[in-house]
Amino acid sequence: MAYRVLIAQFMHETNTFSKLKTTLDDYRRRWLIEGEAMVPHFKGTRNEVGGYIDSAAKYGWEPVFAVAANATPSGMLTRETWETIRDKIVGAAKTAGKLDAVCLSLHGAMVTETEDDAEGALLEALRGVIGPDVPMVATLDLHANATVRMAKNANALVSFRTYPHIDGYDRAVQAAALVQEALEGKKTPRCLLSQPAMLEGADHGRTTQPGLMRDLLAKADGYEKEPGINVVSIQAGFTWSDIPYTGPSVAVSHEPSAEARAKDIARALIDEIWRRRDETTADYRPIADGIAAARTKGDKTGPLVIADGTDNPGGGGYNDTTPVLQALIDARIENAAIGTIYDPVTVQQAMKAGVGAEIEVVLGGRTDPAMGAPVKGRAIVKMLSDGIFTNDGPMNAGVESNMGPTAVLRIGSIDVVTISNRIQTTDLQVFKSQGIDPLAKDVLVVKSVQHFRAAYAPIAREIVLVDSGGICSPDISRLKFTKLRRPIWPLDGVNDPYAGAQRA
């Protein structure tokens, strides 16, 4: 008889410093898909749900599909949003009858109006339904603020090992393989977690060049070859979250006989993160450096890519700050394109005027004008669309994205992809789907801090990461923490990484 396995996804990276609450409509704008409808949406994609779908077919499971829910990072989930989606998943477990296992796709940094550790609460609720002996695994984002509560209720936490995150599918396949071994009685996995007194660490998880995170992952790969060690996950944490659990952590799934070794592994990795805590490969520069690079193309080929990292919607940025756009206009930079500016009001204005019309715009800067006033001027409406495209990848290849009603506005010599749904620029289709050939541009501006590199680094003549003063600034002195565990590095004088640490 086929094993019955519940499959669900509930993801959000919550920036608690954002003024924008996350609602059910925000999930619907990205995806909120129930039951069997998950299959046509994700089958054949490189998303984690796609990995679970393929694994169910490989192992002959009878999948029970609950819901797949994912919203662009922003502020705390409203109570209604959290409870509605939570109850769809827990309710599916309650009504499914006998379940042999649970496979989840989570983020690990979700915060709601009522839960600082939402994923821990979800796992705990599911454990209460399925009982203590049913295998339950969860994939996590590399930037999870993982908790002891998560580890206590899951048999394994399997985190992404790439940033940009191009291995979601692979991590789901890895998690499913462990479930299959547990179902066959070959393994009895348990999970433990260790988190030091650190707010930041592990170079924020960057893996596009040699550095700390790649060294840590190489060690994790070696540990996973040891008898009794199933999965070694390193979470870099998500800094822009005022909760007690923010920061890097290590989760180890192990056999009962290897618990002592699992604790040693977690401690060794934490010690390495602590010892190399000052190492970083990030190079935030002022906007003026991006403008200077735009003026000096030289004999290099390909576009200059300016990453507006502190207005990154993938970290909860508002997606409508304007300092980079205004600087390009003031410098009279030509043959440039910006992906994207969130401004539904201006999109509707453009749609009413029609393609080819010239309109007076007050563009962007609406959410918090202190981060850049709206750009005022004349714009030509170059293209209008529904904003829907399928990702080329490498990130989320095959998955549909929705920018909402979209207008390409030309201001001077700059094409601005103006959108109605906030979205991080990770895929070339942000431009291609709107009639813009990114290779034909001298300058591309992307609203992203790191994920864009998977698709854009191969075509860029140079990349300049700028700090435009947005909500995702790396300057943590701008953040006012009230719930964060203390003392903690680098905010306090901490000499022992295990002072007040989470461990289980």
Buried (B, 14 or more C-beta within 10 A) or exposed (E): EEBBBBBBBBBBBBBBBBEBBBBBEBBBBBBBBBEEEBBEBBBBBBBBBBBBBBBBEEBEBEBBBBBBBBBBBBBBBBEEBBBBBBEBBBEBBBEBEEBBBBBBBBBBBBBBBEBBBBBBBBBBBBBEBBEEEBBBBBBBBBBBBBBBBBBBBBBBBBBBBBBBBBBBBBBBBBBBBBBBBBBEEEBBBBBBBBBBBBBBBBBBBBBBEEBBBBBBBEBBEEBBEBEBBBBBBBBBBBBBBBBBBBBBBBBBBBBEEBBEBBBEBBBEBBEBBBEBBEBBBEEBBEBEBBBEBBEEBEEEEBBBBBBBBBBBBBBBBBBBBBBBBBBBBEBEBEEBBBBBBBBBEBBEBBBEBEEEEEBEBBBBBBBBEEBBBBBEBEBBBBBBBEBBBBBBBBBBBBBBBBBBBBBBBBBBBBBBBBBBBBBBBBBBBBBBBBEBEBEEBBBBBBBBBBBBBBBBEEBBBBBBBBBBBBBBBBEEEEBEBEBBBBBBBBBEEBEEBBBBBBBB
